[in-house]
């Protein structure tokens, strides 16, 4: 069942690649950290599902709050002339790779170590 979020992510990426929508250059910082925050939430959701404590309310609220806070941090940094979006990139990037490594360990333990 954890493949459902991955399938949704793949469908979303496919739709994004084939749609004619383009992001203005001025907003690329905001969208990039928002996407990173969304990916962090998706990987956290997969991880919590594998650990048998997934809660859809926590997932959806975290997904929305991560996107908003990352974009807000990039916006505030842009207004005061400091690259605060880099803080969001480092924080979400670190959490993303930690979640991916934990998911990988769960898969290895489940399928290769009986």
PAGU-140840 format. One record per residue: residue number from 1; residue in three letters; x, y, z of N, C-alpha, C in turn. Coordinates in nm, 3 decimals. Layout:
 num residuo     npx     npy     npz    capx    capy    capz     cpx     cpy     cpz
 NUM     Ala       X       Y       Z       X       Y       Z       X       Y       Z
...
% end
This chain:
 num residuo     npx     npy     npz    capx    capy    capz     cpx     cpy     cpz
   1     Unk   0.081  -0.120   0.000   0.000   0.000   0.000   0.086   0.127   0.000
   2     Unk   0.210   0.116   0.038   0.295   0.235   0.039   0.332   0.277  -0.103
   3     Unk   0.302   0.193  -0.201   0.330   0.230  -0.339   0.232   0.333  -0.392
   4     Unk   0.118   0.349  -0.327   0.018   0.446  -0.371   0.073   0.590  -0.372
   5     Unk   0.141   0.637  -0.265   0.197   0.773  -0.273   0.305   0.786  -0.381
   6     Unk   0.383   0.682  -0.400   0.487   0.686  -0.504   0.421   0.692  -0.641
   7     Unk   0.314   0.614  -0.660   0.241   0.617  -0.786   0.181   0.756  -0.810
   8     Unk   0.124   0.816  -0.706   0.070   0.951  -0.717   0.178   1.053  -0.753
   9     Unk   0.296   1.036  -0.695   0.408   1.125  -0.725   0.450   1.112  -0.871
  10     Unk   0.456   0.989  -0.920   0.495   0.966  -1.059   0.391   1.026  -1.154
  11     Unk   0.263   1.008  -1.123   0.157   1.066  -1.207   0.165   1.218  -1.204
  12     Unk   0.188   1.276  -1.086   0.200   1.421  -1.075   0.318   1.474  -1.154
  13     Unk   0.432   1.404  -1.148   0.548   1.446  -1.226   0.520   1.436  -1.376
  14     Unk   0.452   1.329  -1.417   0.419   1.313  -1.558   0.329   1.427  -1.606
  15     Unk   0.227   1.458  -1.528   0.137   1.567  -1.563   0.214   1.699  -1.569
  16     Unk   0.305   1.719  -1.476   0.385   1.841  -1.476   0.475   1.854  -1.597
  17     Unk   0.529   1.741  -1.643   0.618   1.746  -1.759   0.543   1.765  -1.891
  18     Unk   0.422   1.713  -1.902   0.351   1.724  -2.029   0.261   1.847  -2.037
  19     Unk   0.236   1.914  -1.925   0.151   2.033  -1.930   0.231   2.154  -1.980
  20     Unk   0.163   2.247  -2.045   0.232   2.364  -2.099   0.259   2.473  -1.995
  21     Unk   0.232   2.445  -1.867   0.250   2.544  -1.761   0.398   2.571  -1.740
  22     Unk   0.435   2.699  -1.730   0.574   2.734  -1.699   0.575   2.832  -1.583
  23     Unk   0.680   2.823  -1.504   0.695   2.907  -1.385   0.782   3.027  -1.421
  24     Unk   0.736   3.148  -1.391   0.820   3.266  -1.417   0.950   3.258  -1.336
  25     Unk   1.053   3.313  -1.392   1.185   3.307  -1.329   1.185   3.372  -1.191
  26     Unk   1.105   3.473  -1.171   1.100   3.542  -1.042   1.052   3.453  -0.929
  27     Unk   0.975   3.348  -0.962   0.916   3.263  -0.859   0.984   3.127  -0.846
  28     Unk   1.095   3.107  -0.911   1.159   2.975  -0.908   1.209   2.938  -0.769
  29     Unk   1.258   3.034  -0.693   1.303   3.005  -0.556   1.187   2.953  -0.472
  30     Unk   1.073   3.018  -0.484   0.957   2.980  -0.404   0.907   2.841  -0.440
  31     Unk   0.899   2.814  -0.569   0.850   2.684  -0.613   0.950   2.572  -0.580
  32     Unk   1.079   2.602  -0.592   1.177   2.497  -0.566   1.174   2.453  -0.420
  33     Unk   1.166   2.547  -0.326   1.161   2.507  -0.185   1.024   2.448  -0.151
  34     Unk   0.918   2.491  -0.218   0.786   2.432  -0.195   0.785   2.286  -0.241
  35     Unk   0.845   2.258  -0.355   0.852   2.121  -0.403   0.939   2.036  -0.311
  36     Unk   1.047   2.091  -0.262   1.133   2.018  -0.169   1.058   1.987  -0.040
  37     Unk   0.982   2.083   0.010   0.901   2.059   0.129   0.794   1.953   0.105
  38     Unk   0.735   1.953  -0.014   0.634   1.853  -0.048   0.697   1.714  -0.057
  39     Unk   0.812   1.704  -0.119   0.882   1.575  -0.127   0.920   1.523   0.011
  40     Unk   0.961   1.613   0.098   0.993   1.573   0.235   0.871   1.515   0.304
  41     Unk   0.756   1.577   0.285   0.633   1.526   0.345   0.593   1.391   0.289
  42     Unk   0.607   1.374   0.159   0.573   1.246   0.096   0.664   1.135   0.149
  43     Unk   0.793   1.161   0.157   0.885   1.059   0.208   0.860   1.032   0.356
  44     Unk   0.824   1.135   0.431   0.788   1.115   0.572   0.661   1.033   0.586
  45     Unk   0.566   1.052   0.494   0.444   0.972   0.495   0.471   0.826   0.463
  46     Unk   0.556   0.802   0.366   0.593   0.664   0.333   0.664   0.599   0.451
  47     Unk   0.753   0.673   0.512   0.825   0.621   0.629   0.728   0.587   0.743
  48     Unk   0.637   0.677   0.774   0.544   0.651   0.883   0.450   0.535   0.849
  49     Unk   0.416   0.518   0.723   0.334   0.404   0.684   0.409   0.273   0.706
  50     Unk   0.537   0.273   0.672   0.618   0.153   0.694   0.636   0.122   0.842
  51     Unk   0.634   0.225   0.924   0.648   0.205   1.068   0.513   0.185   1.136
  52     Unk   0.406   0.173   1.058   0.270   0.146   1.106   0.214   0.253   1.198
  53     Unk   0.246   0.379   1.174   0.180   0.487   1.248   0.148   0.605   1.158
  54     Unk   0.097   0.573   1.036   0.058   0.677   0.942  -0.078   0.735   0.983
  55     Unk  -0.086   0.867   0.981  -0.211   0.937   1.009  -0.232   1.038   0.896
  56     Unk  -0.342   1.024   0.825  -0.365   1.110   0.708  -0.380   1.257   0.745
  57     Unk  -0.435   1.285   0.863  -0.449   1.425   0.906  -0.312   1.488   0.929
  58     Unk  -0.225   1.415   0.994  -0.089   1.465   1.018  -0.015   1.481   0.886
  59     Unk  -0.033   1.384   0.795   0.034   1.392   0.666  -0.011   1.514   0.587
  60     Unk  -0.143   1.532   0.574  -0.194   1.645   0.495  -0.159   1.780   0.556
  61     Unk  -0.170   1.789   0.690  -0.135   1.916   0.753   0.015   1.944   0.739
  62     Unk   0.097   1.842   0.754   0.241   1.861   0.735   0.276   1.897   0.592
  63     Unk   0.207   1.835   0.497   0.230   1.863   0.356   0.202   2.010   0.326
  64     Unk   0.087   2.058   0.370   0.048   2.197   0.343   0.136   2.295   0.419
  65     Unk   0.161   2.268   0.547   0.242   2.360   0.629   0.386   2.364   0.577
  66     Unk   0.443   2.250   0.537   0.579   2.250   0.484   0.589   2.336   0.359
  67     Unk   0.492   2.323   0.270   0.494   2.403   0.147   0.482   2.552   0.179
  68     Unk   0.388   2.586   0.264   0.366   2.727   0.297   0.486   2.786   0.370
  69     Unk   0.537   2.715   0.468   0.650   2.769   0.547   0.777   2.783   0.463
  70     Unk   0.803   2.685   0.377   0.921   2.695   0.292   0.910   2.814   0.197
  71     Unk   0.794   2.830   0.137   0.773   2.943   0.045   0.777   3.076   0.119
  72     Unk   0.719   3.079   0.238   0.720   3.201   0.318   0.862   3.239   0.360
  73     Unk   0.941   3.139   0.396   1.081   3.165   0.432   1.158   3.221   0.314
  74     Unk   1.136   3.166   0.196   1.203   3.217   0.076   1.154   3.358   0.044
  75     Unk   1.025   3.383   0.062   0.970   3.517   0.035   1.026   3.621   0.130
  76     Unk   1.029   3.590   0.260   1.083   3.684   0.359   1.230   3.712   0.332
  77     Unk   1.304   3.606   0.304   1.446   3.625   0.272   1.466   3.709   0.149
  78     Unk   1.381   3.691   0.050   1.390   3.772  -0.072   1.362   3.918  -0.043
  79     Unk   1.267   3.945   0.044   1.231   4.084   0.077   1.338   4.155   0.159
  80     Unk   1.407   4.082   0.246   1.510   4.147   0.328   1.650   4.136   0.266
  81     Unk   1.659   4.068   0.151   1.785   4.062   0.078   1.881   3.955   0.128
  82     Unk   1.829   3.853   0.196   1.911   3.743   0.245   1.857   3.614   0.185
  83     Unk   1.945   3.526   0.143   1.902   3.401   0.081   1.857   3.300   0.186
  84     Unk   1.743   3.327   0.250   1.690   3.236   0.352   1.636   3.107   0.293
  85     Unk   1.610   3.105   0.163   1.562   2.982   0.102   1.666   2.871   0.115
  86     Unk   1.792   2.908   0.129   1.897   2.808   0.147   1.881   2.733   0.279
  87     Unk   1.829   2.801   0.381   1.802   2.734   0.509   1.695   2.627   0.490
  88     Unk   1.592   2.658   0.413   1.487   2.559   0.385   1.542   2.444   0.301
  89     Unk   1.627   2.475   0.205   1.687   2.371   0.122   1.770   2.276   0.207
  90     Unk   1.850   2.330   0.296   1.934   2.246   0.382   1.847   2.163   0.477
  91     Unk   1.749   2.225   0.541   1.665   2.154   0.637   1.583   2.045   0.570
  92     Unk   1.511   2.081   0.463   1.428   1.981   0.396   1.512   1.877   0.323
  93     Unk   1.625   1.919   0.267   1.713   1.823   0.200   1.768   1.720   0.297
  94     Unk   1.809   1.765   0.415   1.859   1.672   0.516   1.751   1.575   0.559
  95     Unk   1.632   1.626   0.587   1.522   1.539   0.629   1.481   1.443   0.518
  96     Unk   1.484   1.490   0.394   1.448   1.406   0.281   1.543   1.287   0.269
  97     Unk   1.672   1.313   0.277   1.769   1.204   0.266   1.764   1.112   0.387
  98     Unk   1.735   1.164   0.505   1.720   1.078   0.623   1.599   0.987   0.606
  99     Unk   1.487   1.042   0.561   1.368   0.959   0.539   1.392   0.853   0.432
 100     Unk   1.461   0.890   0.325   1.491   0.793   0.219   1.580   0.682   0.272
 101     Unk   1.678   0.715   0.353   1.766   0.610   0.407   1.691   0.518   0.502
 102     Unk   1.598   0.572   0.581   1.519   0.488   0.671   1.424   0.399   0.592
 103     Unk   1.362   0.453   0.486   1.275   0.373   0.400   1.356   0.260   0.337
 104     Unk   1.475   0.292   0.290   1.561   0.190   0.229   1.593   0.080   0.328
 105     Unk   1.625   0.116   0.454   1.654   0.016   0.556   1.533  -0.072   0.585
 106     Unk   1.414  -0.011   0.588   1.292  -0.089   0.610   1.272  -0.191   0.498
 107     Unk   1.293  -0.147   0.375   1.276  -0.238   0.261   1.377  -0.351   0.265
 108     Unk   1.501  -0.316   0.294   1.605  -0.421   0.301   1.574  -0.519   0.414
 109     Unk   1.536  -0.469   0.529   1.505  -0.558   0.643   1.382  -0.645   0.615
 110     Unk   1.285  -0.590   0.544   1.162  -0.665   0.518   1.181  -0.772   0.412
 111     Unk   1.253  -0.743   0.307   1.260  -0.834   0.194   1.387  -0.919   0.189
 112     Unk   1.493  -0.875   0.250   1.618  -0.950   0.240   1.661  -1.017   0.369
 113     Unk   1.611  -0.973   0.481   1.642  -1.035   0.609   1.513  -1.086   0.669
 114     Unk   1.493  -1.210   0.663   1.367  -1.269   0.709   1.357  -1.285   0.856
% end
